[in-house]
Amino acid sequence: MFTTFTALALAGGGLRLVLQWQLRRRWEISLSIPSVLAGALVVLAGLPEFLKPLPFPVPLSLTLGLLLPDLIMTRRG
């Protein structure tokens, strides 16, 4: 059985995969977020509520699933 964290991370990764596929199929564009921004969003999602400088309603696991390809791979060109 998956934990809630794992299930949300997999859902975020699946959502990113489908979004990337649809954008490439319809408009031939590739969605990419700079690694620094992706890392900053993951850190912002991981902060406790009383330390967040602005409200970030997406849980850490979903954010990690959505941004993991940008954190792992570097795109050039």
Buried (B, 14 or more C-beta within 10 A) or exposed (E): EEEEBEBBBBBBBEEBEEEBEEEEEEEEEEEEBEBEEBBEBBEBBBEEEEEEEEEBEBBBBBBBBBBBBBBEEEEEE
